[in-house]
C-alpha cells in the first residue's frame, strides 16, 4: 500500500521482518502471517515511526500498544482483501 505522511509518500509492504521503518527509502516492512492484533500493533508502531522519527523506541512501543488496545476494544479488525474499498 502507498500512504502519504507529513507530505512524504511511503510504501508499506509485507516482507519477512517483524517491522521496519526506513526513512531513507520511505519504505515500511511488515511481517506477513502475523495474528490480526499483532499486525495492527506492528502497523501502528511503524506508523508512529513514520510520523515521529525522533521518538525513542520505548515511547513508540507504549503508544502503539495503547492505540492497539483502544482500537481492538472498539472492534477494529482487518478486512479481507475482497472486502476492502
Secondary structure, 3 states (H helix, E strand, C coil): CEEEECCEEEEEEECCCCEEEECCCCEEEECCCCCHHHHHHHHHHHHHHHHCCCCCHHHHHHHHHHHHHHHHHCCCCCCCHHHCC
